[in-house]
C-alpha cells in the first residue's frame, strides 16, 4: 500500500476546458487513485471537454464548488476544506492558487498546501484582468503561506522567481506526467481524417488552444513558405477565440485547401503518431505537454526556442530543431529539415520517457507526504 493510502489528496483547478494544465491535473488525479489514495478533483466551474470528464478514473471524486466564480471561490475552497478535510491539496494556475491559499486561511481545517505554476507568470500577467489580474499582483505574498511551491520546468521556475522575488531554493520543479499508458494505447488508433489515408501528402501537425500564446499564424506562414518548394499539408487541432482569424489567414496564403482546422479531437495521439512532423510554434510556454506527447508518439518535431520548456525538453536543440520565436523563414527551413527525417526518432522517444506518469507521481508524493518512508511512497503492497 502506498504511503498515502487511507489519506485524502485533492487537486484544485478552474475547470476542465482543453488545456495542458487540465490534462496534467487529470493524469495526476488518476495516478494517485491507482496508487490507493482517496482523491478529490475540485473545480471552480463544472465545465470542460466531455472527453476530459470521461477520462477521469471512477475512483476520483468530482467536487464542483457552489461558488462558480473565481472571485468568490475562496469561500468555496474554505467550505470544501472544512467538509472534506483533505490531508493534502495540490492547486494549479495562479488565480486558483491564490484563492485556495486564502480559502485555507479562512478554514478551520488546514491541509498541507502545494501550489504549482504551469506557465510563464511574466507573460500571463499582462493579459489578465479583474480578479485574475489582482491574483497575480498578490501572489508574491500569498504564495509564502503555502507549504510548498512548484513549477513545471526550470524556465517557469526562473520566471516565477524573477517576477515574485520568491527564494529560488523554495521552489521545486515538478515535471508533468505526460507519457501515460493511455497515450501508448491511443497512439495506435487510426486518425479520423482522410488526410492520413495511404498515398496522401505528408501532414504537419500543430495542437493547442487557438490563442495568441501558441502563435499559429507563424506556423501557417511558415507552411505557406514551405509549400513553395514541396508538397505537404498542415493540420491544427484545437479550439479558441482566434479560429476565424486563423481560417482567414490560411485562405489568404493561397493554400487554404491544404490547411485544416478540425477543432478539438478526443484522441490527438493518433494524429501525432501519423503526422510527418509535429510543430510547436509558441511564443511562450510553461512545459509544452504536446511536444513531449508528440515525441512519445514517434513524431519528428520542430519547435520555437520559446521560454520555457522546449530547450529543456530537446536538450538545447540536440534532439530536434529549435528556432527563434516569430522567425517564419527559420521555422519553414526547420520544417523542411524535419520532413526529410534527417535526425533519428529514437532519441526523442527515449527523452519523452523522462516525463512518465510514475516519475511525476513519485515526485508529487514526496512533496505531499515528506514524512513517509520513501519505499512506502513509491511502491504498492
GUZADREN-261299 format. One record per residue (C-alpha): residue in one letter; y, x, z. Coordinates in nm, 4 decimals, padded with zeros to 6 digits. Layout:
<sites>
[site 'A' [Y X Z]] ...
</sites>
This chain:
<sites>
[site 'X' [00.0000 00.0000 00.0000]] [site 'X' [00.3480 00.1337 -00.0818]] [site 'X' [00.5933 00.2267 00.1879]] [site 'X' [00.7985 -00.0852 00.1241]] [site 'X' [00.5131 -00.3360 00.1300]] [site 'X' [00.5944 -00.6266 00.3569]] [site 'X' [00.9636 -00.5494 00.3304]] [site 'X' [01.2164 -00.7234 00.1059]] [site 'X' [01.4261 -00.5479 -00.1560]] [site 'X' [01.6963 -00.7264 -00.3533]] [site 'X' [01.8605 -00.6431 -00.6858]] [site 'X' [02.2105 -00.7776 -00.7448]] [site 'X' [02.3758 -00.8223 -01.0855]] [site 'X' [02.6201 -01.0547 -01.2634]] [site 'X' [02.3730 -01.2348 -01.4915]] [site 'X' [02.1007 -01.1652 -01.7484]] [site 'X' [02.3013 -01.1545 -02.0672]] [site 'X' [02.1893 -00.8997 -02.3253]] [site 'X' [02.2751 -00.5522 -02.1978]] [site 'X' [02.1314 -00.2242 -02.0772]] [site 'X' [02.2094 -00.2714 -01.7068]] [site 'X' [02.0500 -00.6153 -01.7138]] [site 'X' [01.7287 -00.4872 -01.8705]] [site 'X' [01.7133 -00.1970 -01.6280]] [site 'X' [01.7500 -00.4338 -01.3342]] [site 'X' [01.4624 -00.6485 -01.4608]] [site 'X' [01.2388 -00.3432 -01.5058]] [site 'X' [01.3169 -00.2178 -01.1570]] [site 'X' [01.2552 -00.5585 -01.0012]] [site 'X' [00.9257 -00.5999 -01.1858]] [site 'X' [00.8163 -00.2474 -01.0976]] [site 'X' [00.8906 -00.2943 -00.7285]] [site 'X' [00.6942 -00.6202 -00.7303]] [site 'X' [00.3991 -00.4413 -00.8901]] [site 'X' [00.4124 -00.1843 -00.6105]] [site 'X' [00.3725 -00.4551 -00.3492]] [site 'X' [00.7281 -00.5182 -00.2296]] [site 'X' [00.8841 -00.8599 -00.1803]] [site 'X' [01.1565 -00.8674 -00.4456]] [site 'X' [01.4611 -01.0887 -00.4996]] [site 'X' [01.6825 -01.0874 -00.8085]] [site 'X' [02.0235 -01.2219 -00.7068]] [site 'X' [02.2559 -01.3413 -00.9852]] [site 'X' [02.6194 -01.4443 -00.9605]] [site 'X' [02.5619 -01.6679 -01.2630]] [site 'X' [02.2267 -01.8036 -01.3745]] [site 'X' [02.2846 -01.7397 -01.7416]] [site 'X' [02.1482 -01.4984 -01.9968]] [site 'X' [01.8830 -01.4479 -02.2599]] [site 'X' [01.5738 -01.6681 -02.2344]] [site 'X' [01.3606 -01.3635 -02.3151]] [site 'X' [01.5021 -01.1804 -02.0145]] [site 'X' [01.4202 -01.4640 -01.7766]] [site 'X' [01.0744 -01.4970 -01.9321]] [site 'X' [01.0073 -01.1258 -01.8807]] [site 'X' [01.0525 -01.1458 -01.5027]] [site 'X' [00.7375 -01.0869 -01.3019]] [site 'X' [00.6457 -01.4216 -01.1372]] [site 'X' [00.6402 -01.2409 -00.8029]] [site 'X' [01.0152 -01.1759 -00.8325]] [site 'X' [01.2142 -01.4494 -00.6587]] [site 'X' [01.5218 -01.5563 -00.8562]] [site 'X' [01.8214 -01.6328 -00.6334]] [site 'X' [02.1330 -01.7622 -00.8174]] [site 'X' [02.4407 -01.7782 -00.5954]] [site 'X' [02.6069 -02.1125 -00.5348]] [site 'X' [02.9391 -01.9421 -00.5937]] [site 'X' [02.9271 -01.8814 -00.9677]] [site 'X' [03.2426 -01.6713 -00.9926]] [site 'X' [03.2807 -01.3015 -00.9266]] [site 'X' [03.5899 -01.3640 -00.7130]] [site 'X' [03.4004 -01.5819 -00.4636]] [site 'X' [03.0603 -01.4148 -00.4971]] [site 'X' [03.1201 -01.2017 -00.1880]] [site 'X' [03.0722 -01.5188 00.0177]] [site 'X' [02.7566 -01.5935 -00.1777]] [site 'X' [02.6258 -01.2464 -00.1068]] [site 'X' [02.7126 -01.2880 00.2611]] [site 'X' [02.5133 -01.6098 00.2762]] [site 'X' [02.2211 -01.4541 00.0886]] [site 'X' [02.2069 -01.1562 00.3275]] [site 'X' [02.2042 -01.3846 00.6318]] [site 'X' [01.9469 -01.6269 00.4882]] [site 'X' [01.7014 -01.3974 00.3082]] [site 'X' [01.7505 -01.0946 00.5345]] [site 'X' [01.6561 -00.8289 00.2764]] [site 'X' [01.5830 -00.4808 00.4079]] [site 'X' [01.7402 -00.3030 00.1100]] [site 'X' [01.9897 -00.4151 -00.1542]] [site 'X' [02.0452 -00.2352 -00.4859]] [site 'X' [02.3547 -00.3506 -00.6728]] [site 'X' [02.4639 -00.2726 -01.0296]] [site 'X' [02.8045 -00.2884 -01.2057]] [site 'X' [03.1336 -00.2084 -01.0353]] [site 'X' [03.2678 -00.5582 -00.9646]] [site 'X' [02.9294 -00.6752 -00.8353]] [site 'X' [02.9050 -00.3624 -00.6194]] [site 'X' [03.2437 -00.4310 -00.4616]] [site 'X' [03.1628 -00.7976 -00.3965]] [site 'X' [02.8232 -00.7080 -00.2500]] [site 'X' [02.9740 -00.4464 -00.0186]] [site 'X' [03.2403 -00.6864 00.1086]] [site 'X' [02.9770 -00.9585 00.1446]] [site 'X' [02.7667 -00.7282 00.3623]] [site 'X' [03.0695 -00.6520 00.5775]] [site 'X' [03.1111 -01.0268 00.6415]] [site 'X' [02.7399 -01.0899 00.7017]] [site 'X' [02.5590 -01.0801 01.0336]] [site 'X' [02.2533 -00.9221 00.8690]] [site 'X' [02.3427 -00.5861 00.7182]] [site 'X' [02.0748 -00.4480 00.4840]] [site 'X' [02.0696 -00.0920 00.3557]] [site 'X' [02.3010 -00.0923 00.0528]] [site 'X' [02.2711 00.1217 -00.2617]] [site 'X' [02.5416 00.0932 -00.5305]] [site 'X' [02.4719 00.2147 -00.8843]] [site 'X' [02.7229 00.2834 -01.1630]] [site 'X' [02.5854 00.2239 -01.5116]] [site 'X' [02.8844 00.3206 -01.7248]] [site 'X' [03.1995 00.5266 -01.7553]] [site 'X' [03.4389 00.3874 -01.4945]] [site 'X' [03.7389 00.5590 -01.6550]] [site 'X' [03.6731 00.3793 -01.9851]] [site 'X' [03.5893 00.0376 -01.8433]] [site 'X' [03.8796 00.0075 -01.6015]] [site 'X' [04.1274 -00.0027 -01.8909]] [site 'X' [03.9538 -00.3054 -02.0409]] [site 'X' [03.9180 -00.5267 -01.7351]] [site 'X' [04.1399 -00.7998 -01.5945]] [site 'X' [04.1605 -01.0301 -01.2929]] [site 'X' [03.9232 -00.9725 -01.0023]] [site 'X' [03.7140 -00.7283 -01.2026]] [site 'X' [04.0156 -00.5011 -01.2544]] [site 'X' [04.1004 -00.5358 -00.8850]] [site 'X' [03.7424 -00.4392 -00.8008]] [site 'X' [03.7815 -00.1162 -00.9955]] [site 'X' [04.1041 -00.0427 -00.8071]] [site 'X' [03.9482 -00.0826 -00.4609]] [site 'X' [03.6111 00.0738 -00.5496]] [site 'X' [03.7049 00.4254 -00.4271]] [site 'X' [03.7462 00.2951 -00.0725]] [site 'X' [03.4869 00.0180 -00.0742]] [site 'X' [03.2066 00.2397 -00.2048]] [site 'X' [03.2362 00.4568 00.1059]] [site 'X' [03.0947 00.1651 00.3046]] [site 'X' [02.7626 00.1825 00.1181]] [site 'X' [02.4590 00.3745 00.2404]] [site 'X' [02.4098 00.5494 -00.0930]] [site 'X' [02.5925 00.5629 -00.4255]] [site 'X' [02.4258 00.6481 -00.7540]] [site 'X' [02.4972 00.6917 -01.1250]] [site 'X' [02.2597 00.6602 -01.4187]] [site 'X' [02.3466 01.0001 -01.5692]] [site 'X' [02.5181 01.3259 -01.4824]] [site 'X' [02.8039 01.2254 -01.7109]] [site 'X' [02.8573 00.8927 -01.5357]] [site 'X' [02.8459 01.0736 -01.2023]] [site 'X' [03.1102 01.3258 -01.3111]] [site 'X' [03.3345 01.0493 -01.4421]] [site 'X' [03.2926 00.8457 -01.1226]] [site 'X' [03.3784 01.1440 -00.9042]] [site 'X' [03.6859 01.2231 -01.1162]] [site 'X' [03.8150 00.8639 -01.1022]] [site 'X' [03.7420 00.7874 -00.7371]] [site 'X' [03.7652 01.1215 -00.5605]] [site 'X' [03.4224 01.0461 -00.4137]] [site 'X' [03.2443 01.3638 -00.2974]] [site 'X' [03.0077 01.4865 -00.5657]] [site 'X' [02.7304 01.5603 -00.3157]] [site 'X' [02.7482 01.1956 -00.2065]] [site 'X' [02.6463 01.0610 -00.5490]] [site 'X' [02.2845 01.0604 -00.6670]] [site 'X' [02.1658 01.0411 -01.0273]] [site 'X' [01.9129 00.7629 -01.0865]] [site 'X' [01.7758 00.7807 -01.4397]] [site 'X' [01.6895 00.4406 -01.5794]] [site 'X' [01.3270 00.3191 -01.6065]] [site 'X' [01.3330 00.2915 -01.9827]] [site 'X' [00.9819 00.3748 -02.1059]] [site 'X' [00.7540 00.0957 -01.9878]] [site 'X' [00.4006 -00.0205 -02.0616]] [site 'X' [00.5562 -00.3288 -02.2202]] [site 'X' [00.7572 -00.1124 -02.4607]] [site 'X' [00.4441 00.0682 -02.5801]] [site 'X' [00.2735 -00.2661 -02.6369]] [site 'X' [00.5664 -00.4379 -02.8090]] [site 'X' [00.6420 -00.1491 -03.0438]] [site 'X' [00.3073 -00.2112 -03.2145]] [site 'X' [00.4100 -00.5613 -03.3229]] [site 'X' [00.5420 -00.6370 -03.6728]] [site 'X' [00.9175 -00.6920 -03.7109]] [site 'X' [01.0029 -01.0448 -03.8178]] [site 'X' [01.2138 -00.9451 -04.1162]] [site 'X' [01.1328 -00.8914 -04.4868]] [site 'X' [01.3160 -00.5563 -04.4966]] [site 'X' [01.0251 -00.3979 -04.3111]] [site 'X' [00.7602 -00.5025 -04.5624]] [site 'X' [00.5810 -00.2353 -04.7663]] [site 'X' [00.7781 -00.0898 -05.0554]] [site 'X' [01.1216 -00.1708 -04.9154]] [site 'X' [01.4046 00.0870 -04.8851]] [site 'X' [01.4360 00.2736 -04.5552]] [site 'X' [01.6206 00.0889 -04.2780]] [site 'X' [01.8800 00.2465 -04.0496]] [site 'X' [01.8925 00.0542 -03.7228]] [site 'X' [02.1616 00.0006 -03.4608]] [site 'X' [02.1113 -00.2048 -03.1436]] [site 'X' [02.3619 -00.3239 -02.8845]] [site 'X' [02.6330 -00.5684 -02.7935]] [site 'X' [02.8839 -00.6187 -03.0716]] [site 'X' [03.1760 -00.4777 -02.8736]] [site 'X' [03.4336 -00.2016 -02.9172]] [site 'X' [03.2323 00.0383 -02.6997]] [site 'X' [02.9445 00.0539 -02.9478]] [site 'X' [03.1750 00.1319 -03.2436]] [site 'X' [02.9548 -00.0317 -03.5031]] [site 'X' [03.2421 -00.0042 -03.7562]] [site 'X' [03.1729 00.3710 -03.7526]] [site 'X' [02.8080 00.3048 -03.8337]] [site 'X' [02.8954 00.0630 -04.1143]] [site 'X' [03.1462 00.3016 -04.2717]] [site 'X' [02.9063 00.5957 -04.2415]] [site 'X' [02.6348 00.3852 -04.4031]] [site 'X' [02.8683 00.2990 -04.6906]] [site 'X' [02.9340 00.6710 -04.7400]] [site 'X' [02.5611 00.7434 -04.7280]] [site 'X' [02.4978 00.4818 -04.9963]] [site 'X' [02.6926 00.6907 -05.2472]] [site 'X' [02.4010 00.9321 -05.2681]] [site 'X' [02.0880 00.7434 -05.1635]] [site 'X' [01.9248 00.4041 -05.1249]] [site 'X' [01.8950 00.2616 -04.7745]] [site 'X' [01.9673 -00.0482 -04.5707]] [site 'X' [02.1464 -00.0996 -04.2407]] [site 'X' [02.0497 -00.3500 -03.9705]] [site 'X' [02.2406 -00.4054 -03.6455]] [site 'X' [02.0671 -00.6099 -03.3734]] [site 'X' [02.2775 -00.7782 -03.1064]] [site 'X' [02.5408 -01.0399 -03.0364]] [site 'X' [02.9037 -01.0135 -02.9332]] [site 'X' [03.2646 -01.1024 -02.9971]] [site 'X' [03.3008 -00.8677 -03.2950]] [site 'X' [03.0305 -01.0331 -03.5064]] [site 'X' [03.2705 -01.1910 -03.7586]] [site 'X' [03.4802 -00.8740 -03.7806]] [site 'X' [03.1724 -00.6623 -03.8471]] [site 'X' [03.0477 -00.9049 -04.1091]] [site 'X' [03.3817 -00.8855 -04.2913]] [site 'X' [03.3805 -00.5069 -04.2751]] [site 'X' [03.0254 -00.4961 -04.4096]] [site 'X' [03.1252 -00.7125 -04.7054]] [site 'X' [03.4459 -00.5143 -04.7641]] [site 'X' [03.2458 -00.1938 -04.8111]] [site 'X' [03.0802 -00.3468 -05.1155]] [site 'X' [02.7370 -00.3025 -04.9545]] [site 'X' [02.7216 -00.6309 -04.7647]] [site 'X' [02.3920 -00.7301 -04.9255]] [site 'X' [02.2341 -00.4223 -04.7705]] [site 'X' [02.3788 -00.4738 -04.4210]] [site 'X' [02.2128 -00.7305 -04.1919]] [site 'X' [02.3272 -00.8622 -03.8533]] [site 'X' [02.0334 -01.0787 -03.7398]] [site 'X' [02.1661 -01.1217 -03.3832]] [site 'X' [01.9646 -01.0823 -03.0645]] [site 'X' [01.5875 -01.0398 -03.1053]] [site 'X' [01.3242 -01.0698 -02.8339]] [site 'X' [01.1433 -00.7523 -02.9354]] [site 'X' [01.3731 -00.4777 -03.0670]] [site 'X' [01.0982 -00.2184 -03.0127]] [site 'X' [00.9038 -00.3430 -03.3147]] [site 'X' [01.2146 -00.2804 -03.5248]] [site 'X' [01.2721 00.0627 -03.3697]] [site 'X' [00.9182 00.1745 -03.4470]] [site 'X' [00.9539 00.0745 -03.8132]] [site 'X' [01.3107 00.1961 -03.8706]] [site 'X' [01.3606 00.5137 -04.0703]] [site 'X' [01.6479 00.6142 -03.8393]] [site 'X' [01.7913 00.4775 -03.5182]] [site 'X' [02.1676 00.5301 -03.4916]] [site 'X' [02.3838 00.5256 -03.1774]] [site 'X' [02.7500 00.5144 -03.2815]] [site 'X' [02.9128 00.4509 -02.9420]] [site 'X' [03.2483 00.5811 -02.8235]] [site 'X' [03.1183 00.5940 -02.4670]] [site 'X' [02.8033 00.5111 -02.2729]] [site 'X' [02.6515 00.5460 -01.9281]] [site 'X' [02.2966 00.6389 -02.0158]] [site 'X' [02.2182 00.4767 -02.3530]] [site 'X' [01.8906 00.2979 -02.2911]] [site 'X' [01.8459 00.2045 -02.6551]] [site 'X' [01.8499 00.5699 -02.7602]] [site 'X' [01.5640 00.6518 -02.5229]] [site 'X' [01.3734 00.3407 -02.6326]] [site 'X' [01.4026 00.4379 -02.9981]] [site 'X' [01.2771 00.7879 -02.9194]] [site 'X' [00.9795 00.6435 -02.7309]] [site 'X' [00.9052 00.4222 -03.0319]] [site 'X' [00.8823 00.7275 -03.2576]] [site 'X' [01.2078 00.6804 -03.4477]] [site 'X' [01.4142 00.9610 -03.5897]] [site 'X' [01.7521 00.9353 -03.4137]] [site 'X' [02.1182 01.0176 -03.4646]] [site 'X' [02.3903 00.9820 -03.2019]] [site 'X' [02.7546 01.0442 -03.1391]] [site 'X' [02.8171 01.3041 -02.8714]] [site 'X' [02.9992 01.0457 -02.6647]] [site 'X' [03.0479 01.0554 -02.2897]] [site 'X' [02.7969 01.0225 -02.1437]] [site 'X' [02.4200 01.0416 -02.1837]] [site 'X' [02.3375 01.1435 -02.5429]] [site 'X' [02.3946 01.5132 -02.4716]] [site 'X' [02.1687 01.4908 -02.1635]] [site 'X' [01.9008 01.2922 -02.3430]] [site 'X' [01.8972 01.5019 -02.6608]] [site 'X' [01.9247 01.8320 -02.4728]] [site 'X' [02.2532 01.9379 -02.6216]] [site 'X' [02.1573 01.8340 -02.9749]] [site 'X' [01.8450 02.0498 -02.9897]] [site 'X' [01.6270 01.7407 -03.0396]] [site 'X' [01.8434 01.5401 -03.2827]] [site 'X' [02.1894 01.5474 -03.4399]] [site 'X' [02.4954 01.4842 -03.2210]] [site 'X' [02.8247 01.4172 -03.3992]] [site 'X' [03.1848 01.3873 -03.2751]] [site 'X' [03.2699 01.0271 -03.1751]] [site 'X' [03.4566 00.8478 -03.4514]] [site 'X' [03.3768 01.1025 -03.7257]] [site 'X' [03.2496 00.8931 -04.0169]] [site 'X' [03.1628 01.1803 -04.2523]] [site 'X' [02.9741 01.3761 -03.9865]] [site 'X' [02.7774 01.0661 -03.8908]] [site 'X' [02.6927 00.9938 -04.2551]] [site 'X' [02.5663 01.3509 -04.3004]] [site 'X' [02.3579 01.3236 -03.9824]] [site 'X' [02.2042 01.0003 -04.1113]] [site 'X' [02.1102 01.1751 -04.4357]] [site 'X' [01.9515 01.4612 -04.2433]] [site 'X' [01.7546 01.2195 -04.0267]] [site 'X' [01.6351 01.0233 -04.3290]] [site 'X' [01.4873 01.3442 -04.4591]] [site 'X' [01.2970 01.3792 -04.1279]] [site 'X' [01.3952 01.7438 -04.1029]] [site 'X' [01.3225 01.7503 -03.7284]] [site 'X' [00.9849 01.6759 -03.5676]] [site 'X' [00.9465 01.3433 -03.3866]] [site 'X' [00.7010 01.4522 -03.1161]] [site 'X' [00.9607 01.6341 -02.9012]] [site 'X' [01.1702 01.3153 -02.8989]] [site 'X' [00.8729 01.1121 -02.7790]] [site 'X' [00.7941 01.3684 -02.5094]] [site 'X' [01.1550 01.3747 -02.3901]] [site 'X' [01.1622 00.9943 -02.3641]] [site 'X' [00.8753 01.0069 -02.1151]] [site 'X' [01.1111 01.1718 -01.8638]] [site 'X' [01.2676 00.8260 -01.8340]] [site 'X' [00.9481 00.6456 -01.7410]] [site 'X' [00.9230 00.3499 -01.5062]] [site 'X' [00.7174 00.5419 -01.2497]] [site 'X' [00.9663 00.8285 -01.2275]] [site 'X' [01.2575 00.5892 -01.1771]] [site 'X' [01.0751 00.3753 -00.9217]] [site 'X' [00.9796 00.6823 -00.7192]] [site 'X' [01.3429 00.7916 -00.7022]] [site 'X' [01.4711 00.4461 -00.6076]] [site 'X' [01.2052 00.4092 -00.3394]] [site 'X' [01.3037 00.7429 -00.1895]] [site 'X' [01.6618 00.6147 -00.1675]] [site 'X' [01.5590 00.2720 -00.0379]] [site 'X' [01.3169 00.3911 00.2309]] [site 'X' [01.4087 00.7510 00.3158]] [site 'X' [01.2290 00.7285 00.6498]] [site 'X' [00.8902 00.6581 00.4878]] [site 'X' [00.6443 00.9416 00.4189]] [site 'X' [00.6525 01.0472 00.0541]] [site 'X' [00.2821 00.9835 -00.0032]] [site 'X' [00.3149 00.6260 00.1147]] [site 'X' [00.6202 00.5790 -00.1057]] [site 'X' [00.4634 00.6925 -00.4277]] [site 'X' [00.1084 00.5657 -00.4103]] [site 'X' [-00.0651 00.2347 -00.3546]] [site 'X' [-00.3684 00.1868 -00.1392]] 
</sites>
